[in-house]
Each structure stands twice: as structure tokens, then as C-alpha cells.
Amino acid sequence: MEANARWVLLTALAPIAWGANYWVTHAYLPADRPLWGAALRALPAGLLLLALARRRPRGPWWWRSALLGLLNTAVFFVLLYLASQLLPTSTAATVMAASPLAMLLTAWALAGQHPHRAHLAGAVVGLAGVALTVLGAAGAPDRAGLAASVGAMLVSSVGYVLAARWREGADPLAATAWQLTAGGLMLLPLAAGAEGAPPPLRGSTLLAFGYVTLAATALAFACWFAGLRHLAAGTVGLLGLLNPLTGVLLGTALDGDELGLRQGLGLVLVVAGILLGRPRARARARAGAAAAAVSADLPGPRVP
């Protein structure tokens, strides 16, 4: 029991780090450098995890890593960076909390994986919670920020379906390292061409990038996959709910985001939708294996 509690605490570090990532990006990283922000998050973390995994891609995993790196790292991290900058921290965290429900619907549309009625009910409840939170925010939410959040969910959902289909033949941590590295390498020339020189890395910006790269990416992924190996998939999925909770609490406490009755009810509905959408007992083993194959954010809210 004591060992299990230690694994729970270790695994919980991942969604807490991802939830705090919204606030760190919003408060300390340059708003006009999304390409560099994504590249500096992905590439150093990917190389660090690659050094830990010590495995190179083989056979089809060369092109698979490139495609998944494009979807799950390059495009996803850029859109997530934009959403974190353009939306209040609490709003961005709540909207992205619906990503597991978006993945459910994407898997149904693209892979013919028919969800259970309870899963569909969870999707409806969760999406209603997101709508209630966004519509209840003070002032009109930034449309570009909402578009970035929705785009991030759609792109990562397609990446989820592909990664789940290709999960055989690759260690989850190694596959994540390949995707992060590939995505970071794709972003480097784009960032240099579109945004010029990288942002000055000094003071709070350096510390913020250090947190985003080391804590919210490399360390978070390592803790997450360790939890997947030692805990039940349902337990890991419930721990993932700490992601939006952390983002909302930090946005409210440190940024002064409004958390009224409507926003609180919206967050409750999102959490309820995710709980309804959790796989049943006989499907949990398959869901845990599929989750381990995806680079981000996985049972529970998606990686920020």
C-alpha cells in the first residue's frame, strides 16, 4: 500500500506540472514567439528523454515518428502556446480539459471505434461544461485563442488515433522521445525563418523555459509513463484531472481570473464528463496501453 501511494504521488506530478504550464506560459514567456516557444520546449526535452530511453526508431517508426512529431508536438505545442497566451489561464485549462472527450469522438469518426452510451453522455456533459465556462467568462473570450484550443484538440486527437493504432513495437517513453525530437527539429527552421533569432534567455524567461522544458515535458512524461507501468489505468486517468484543476487554481489565485458560479459549474461538468467517459473495467487494460502510446496528455486531460 505504501509503495502504491508513492507511485500515485510520483504520477500526480505530471498533470500538476502540465496544469501549471498554462500559467507559466501566459505569465512569463514571450507572446510573439509561439514557434520558438514550442521548439524550445520540445527539442531539449526530446533529446533528454532520448538519452534516457537509448533507443532509435526502427523500420516504419522513422516515418511514424516524423508524422506523430508533426501532429503531437510541432502543431500541437504551437497551438497550445497560442491558447495559453491569448486566453485566461483558467479558461485555457478548462477548454483543453475536454480533449479526452474530443479524442473519443475522433476515434469514432476516423477509426470506427463505437463508444458506449455512457461515453457519449460523458462527451455531451463535458462539452456543455466547456461551453458554460467560456460563455460565462467576463468579457468575450479571444476568438483566436479559442480557435487555437479547438485546433490543438483536433490535431492531438488525430495523433491519438494514429498512435493508438501503431502502439505495437515501440517503448512508450522512447516513442515520445522520438516524437518530441522530430517535432522540435521541424520547428527550428520555421521559427528562425518566421520569428528571427530566438528570444533572449535570461532572468524569468530562462527560468520559465527551464520549467516548461524540464519539468512540464521531460520530467512530466517520465513520471506519467512510470505511473502507467505501476498503476491501474483508471487511477492514472483520475490523476489526470489534476491538470485542469491546477490551471484553474493558479489562474484564479495568481492572475485574478474570475471563478464565479457559472465557471465553477462548468468545471464540475467537465470533470463529470471525463469520469463518465472513463473505460469500463474490461476495457481499462486496452485503454491504458493506448494511452501509453500517445505523447501528451493521455488518460484524463491532454498534455499542455
C-alpha positions as CSV (number, residue, x, y, z in Angstrom):
1,M,0.0,0.0,0.0
2,E,2.8,2.4,0.9
3,A,4.6,1.7,-2.4
4,N,1.4,2.2,-4.3
5,A,0.9,5.6,-2.6
6,R,4.4,6.6,-3.7
7,W,3.6,5.8,-7.3
8,V,0.4,7.8,-7.0
9,L,2.3,10.8,-5.7
10,L,5.0,10.5,-8.4
11,T,2.5,10.2,-11.2
12,A,0.5,13.1,-9.9
13,L,3.5,15.4,-10.5
14,A,2.8,15.1,-14.3
15,P,-0.7,16.6,-14.5
16,I,0.2,19.2,-11.9
17,A,3.1,20.2,-14.0
18,W,1.0,20.3,-17.2
19,G,-1.7,22.4,-15.4
20,A,0.9,24.9,-14.2
21,N,2.4,25.1,-17.7
22,Y,-0.6,27.2,-18.8
23,W,0.1,29.9,-16.2
24,V,3.9,29.9,-16.7
25,T,3.5,30.3,-20.5
26,H,0.9,33.0,-20.0
27,A,2.8,35.0,-17.4
28,Y,6.5,34.6,-18.4
29,L,7.0,33.5,-22.0
30,P,7.0,36.0,-24.9
31,A,3.6,36.2,-26.6
32,D,5.0,36.9,-30.0
33,R,7.3,33.8,-30.3
34,P,5.0,30.7,-30.4
35,L,7.3,28.8,-32.9
36,W,10.3,29.3,-30.8
37,G,8.3,28.6,-27.6
38,A,7.2,25.3,-29.0
39,A,10.7,24.4,-30.4
40,L,12.5,25.2,-27.1
41,R,10.0,23.1,-25.2
42,A,10.1,20.1,-27.5
43,L,13.7,19.6,-28.7
44,P,15.7,19.7,-25.4
45,A,13.1,17.5,-23.7
46,G,13.1,15.1,-26.6
47,L,16.9,14.8,-26.6
48,L,16.9,14.3,-22.8
49,L,14.3,11.5,-23.0
50,L,16.2,10.0,-25.9
51,A,19.3,9.8,-23.8
52,L,17.3,8.1,-21.1
53,A,15.5,5.7,-23.4
54,R,18.6,4.9,-25.5
55,R,16.6,3.5,-28.4
56,R,16.5,4.6,-32.0
57,P,13.4,4.2,-34.3
58,R,13.3,1.1,-36.4
59,G,11.5,0.3,-39.6
60,P,8.3,2.2,-40.0
61,W,8.9,4.1,-36.8
62,W,11.1,6.5,-38.7
63,W,8.2,8.0,-40.7
64,R,5.7,7.3,-38.0
65,S,7.8,9.4,-35.5
66,A,8.0,12.2,-38.1
67,L,4.2,12.2,-38.7
68,L,3.4,12.0,-35.0
69,G,6.0,14.6,-34.2
70,L,4.3,16.9,-36.6
71,L,0.9,16.4,-35.1
72,N,1.5,15.7,-31.4
73,T,4.5,18.0,-30.9
74,A,5.0,20.7,-33.6
75,V,1.5,21.7,-34.4
76,F,0.0,20.9,-31.0
77,F,2.7,22.7,-29.0
78,V,2.4,25.8,-31.2
79,L,-1.4,25.9,-30.9
80,L,-1.2,25.2,-27.1
81,Y,1.3,28.1,-26.7
82,L,-1.1,30.5,-28.6
83,A,-4.1,29.3,-26.5
84,S,-2.1,29.8,-23.3
85,Q,-1.1,33.3,-24.3
86,L,-4.5,34.5,-25.7
87,L,-6.9,33.0,-23.1
88,P,-7.0,33.4,-19.3
89,T,-5.2,30.6,-17.6
90,S,-8.4,29.1,-16.1
91,T,-10.3,29.3,-19.4
92,A,-7.4,27.6,-21.4
93,A,-7.1,24.9,-18.8
94,T,-10.8,24.1,-18.8
95,V,-11.2,24.1,-22.6
96,M,-8.2,21.8,-23.0
97,A,-9.6,19.5,-20.3
98,A,-12.2,18.4,-22.8
99,S,-9.5,16.9,-25.1
100,P,-10.1,13.2,-23.9
101,L,-13.7,13.7,-25.0
102,A,-12.6,15.1,-28.3
103,M,-10.3,12.1,-28.7
104,L,-13.3,9.8,-28.1
105,L,-15.3,11.3,-30.9
106,T,-12.3,11.4,-33.2
107,A,-11.7,7.7,-32.7
108,W,-15.3,7.1,-33.5
109,A,-15.2,9.2,-36.7
110,L,-11.8,8.1,-38.0
111,A,-11.3,4.6,-36.7
112,G,-14.9,3.3,-36.3
113,Q,-14.4,2.8,-32.6
114,H,-18.0,3.0,-31.4
115,P,-18.2,4.5,-27.9
116,H,-20.5,3.2,-25.2
117,R,-23.6,5.2,-24.5
118,A,-22.0,6.3,-21.2
119,H,-19.0,7.6,-23.2
120,L,-21.3,9.7,-25.5
121,A,-23.1,11.0,-22.4
122,G,-19.7,12.0,-20.9
123,A,-18.8,13.8,-24.1
124,V,-22.0,15.8,-24.2
125,V,-21.7,16.7,-20.5
126,G,-18.1,17.7,-20.8
127,L,-18.6,19.8,-23.9
128,A,-21.5,21.5,-22.1
129,G,-19.2,22.3,-19.3
130,V,-16.6,23.9,-21.6
131,A,-19.4,26.0,-23.3
132,L,-20.7,27.1,-19.9
133,T,-17.2,28.1,-18.8
134,V,-16.4,30.0,-21.9
135,L,-19.7,31.8,-22.2
136,G,-19.6,32.6,-18.5
137,A,-16.2,34.3,-18.6
138,A,-16.1,38.0,-18.0
139,G,-16.0,39.7,-21.4
140,A,-15.9,37.9,-24.8
141,P,-13.1,35.2,-24.9
142,D,-10.4,35.8,-27.6
143,R,-11.6,34.1,-30.7
144,A,-8.1,33.3,-31.9
145,G,-7.4,31.7,-28.5
146,L,-10.5,29.6,-28.7
147,A,-9.6,28.6,-32.3
148,A,-6.1,27.6,-31.1
149,S,-7.6,25.5,-28.3
150,V,-10.0,23.7,-30.6
151,G,-7.3,23.2,-33.2
152,A,-4.9,21.8,-30.6
153,M,-7.6,19.3,-29.5
154,L,-8.4,18.2,-33.1
155,V,-4.8,17.8,-34.1
156,S,-3.9,15.9,-31.0
157,S,-7.0,13.7,-31.3
158,V,-5.9,12.6,-34.8
159,G,-2.4,12.0,-33.4
160,Y,-4.0,9.9,-30.6
161,V,-5.9,7.7,-33.1
162,L,-2.7,7.1,-35.1
163,A,-0.5,6.5,-32.1
164,A,-3.0,4.1,-30.6
165,R,-3.1,2.1,-33.9
166,W,0.7,2.0,-34.1
167,R,1.4,1.3,-30.4
168,E,2.9,-2.1,-31.0
169,G,6.7,-2.4,-31.4
170,A,7.8,0.7,-29.6
171,D,8.5,1.5,-26.0
172,P,6.2,4.4,-24.9
173,L,8.9,6.6,-23.5
174,A,11.2,6.0,-26.5
175,A,8.3,6.8,-28.9
176,T,7.6,10.0,-27.0
177,A,11.3,11.0,-27.2
178,W,11.3,10.4,-31.0
179,Q,8.2,12.5,-31.5
180,L,9.5,15.4,-29.4
181,T,12.8,15.3,-31.1
182,A,11.3,15.1,-34.6
183,G,8.8,17.9,-33.8
184,G,11.5,20.1,-32.4
185,L,13.7,19.7,-35.4
186,M,10.8,20.6,-37.7
187,L,10.1,23.7,-35.7
188,L,13.7,25.1,-35.7
189,P,13.9,26.3,-39.3
190,L,10.3,27.6,-39.2
191,A,11.0,29.5,-36.1
192,A,14.2,31.0,-37.4
193,G,12.6,31.9,-40.7
194,A,9.4,33.4,-39.4
195,E,10.4,34.8,-36.0
196,G,14.1,35.6,-36.4
197,A,16.5,35.0,-33.6
198,P,15.4,33.1,-30.6
199,P,14.0,35.1,-27.6
200,P,16.7,36.3,-25.1
201,L,17.0,33.6,-22.5
202,R,17.7,35.5,-19.3
203,G,16.1,36.1,-16.0
204,S,12.5,35.0,-15.6
205,T,12.3,33.9,-19.3
206,L,15.1,31.5,-18.8
207,L,13.6,30.1,-15.7
208,A,10.2,29.8,-17.4
209,F,11.7,27.9,-20.4
210,G,13.6,25.7,-18.0
211,Y,10.3,24.8,-16.2
212,V,8.4,24.2,-19.4
213,T,11.1,22.0,-21.0
214,L,12.4,20.1,-18.0
215,A,9.5,19.9,-15.5
216,A,6.4,20.2,-17.7
217,T,7.8,18.0,-20.5
218,A,10.8,15.7,-19.8
219,L,10.1,15.1,-16.1
220,A,6.3,15.0,-16.5
221,F,6.5,12.4,-19.3
222,A,8.9,10.2,-17.3
223,C,6.6,10.3,-14.2
224,W,3.5,9.7,-16.3
225,F,4.9,6.6,-18.0
226,A,6.2,5.3,-14.7
227,G,2.7,5.6,-13.4
228,L,1.2,3.8,-16.4
229,R,3.6,0.9,-15.7
230,H,2.8,0.6,-11.9
231,L,-0.8,1.8,-11.5
232,A,-4.2,0.9,-12.9
233,A,-5.2,2.9,-16.0
234,G,-8.3,4.2,-14.2
235,T,-6.2,5.5,-11.3
236,V,-3.8,7.3,-13.8
237,G,-6.8,8.7,-15.6
238,L,-8.3,10.2,-12.5
239,L,-5.0,11.7,-11.5
240,G,-5.1,13.5,-14.9
241,L,-8.0,15.6,-13.5
242,L,-5.3,17.5,-11.5
243,N,-4.4,19.1,-14.8
244,P,-7.4,21.5,-15.3
245,L,-7.7,21.8,-11.5
246,T,-4.2,23.1,-11.2
247,G,-4.7,25.5,-14.1
248,V,-7.9,26.9,-12.8
249,L,-6.5,27.4,-9.2
250,L,-3.3,29.1,-10.5
251,G,-5.3,31.4,-12.8
252,T,-7.7,32.3,-10.1
253,A,-5.1,32.8,-7.3
254,L,-2.2,34.4,-9.3
255,D,-3.9,36.1,-12.4
256,G,-7.1,37.2,-10.8
257,D,-9.2,35.1,-13.2
258,E,-12.9,35.2,-12.3
259,L,-14.2,31.9,-10.9
260,G,-17.9,32.5,-10.4
261,L,-20.7,30.1,-10.0
262,R,-21.1,29.5,-13.8
263,Q,-17.4,28.9,-14.3
264,G,-17.3,26.5,-11.3
265,L,-20.3,24.6,-12.6
266,G,-18.7,24.4,-16.0
267,L,-15.5,22.9,-14.5
268,V,-17.6,20.4,-12.5
269,L,-19.4,19.3,-15.7
270,V,-16.1,18.8,-17.5
271,V,-14.8,16.6,-14.7
272,A,-18.1,14.7,-14.6
273,G,-17.9,14.2,-18.4
274,I,-14.4,12.8,-18.2
275,L,-15.4,10.4,-15.3
276,L,-18.4,9.2,-17.4
277,G,-16.1,8.7,-20.3
278,R,-13.6,6.5,-18.4
279,P,-13.3,3.0,-19.9
280,R,-15.1,0.2,-18.1
281,A,-13.2,-2.5,-16.2
282,R,-12.8,-4.9,-19.1
283,A,-11.5,-2.2,-21.4
284,R,-9.1,-0.5,-19.0
285,A,-6.1,-2.6,-19.9
286,R,-6.5,-1.8,-23.6
287,A,-7.1,1.9,-22.8
288,G,-4.0,2.1,-20.7
289,A,-1.9,0.6,-23.5
290,A,-3.3,3.0,-26.0
291,A,-2.7,5.9,-23.7
292,A,0.9,5.0,-23.2
293,A,1.5,5.3,-26.9
294,V,0.5,8.9,-27.2
295,S,2.9,11.7,-26.4
296,A,0.9,14.0,-24.5
297,D,-1.6,14.4,-22.1
298,L,-3.5,10.9,-22.3
299,P,-6.0,9.3,-19.9
300,G,-7.5,12.4,-18.4
301,P,-6.8,15.9,-19.7
302,R,-4.4,16.3,-22.6
303,V,-0.8,17.4,-22.1
304,P,-0.3,21.1,-22.3
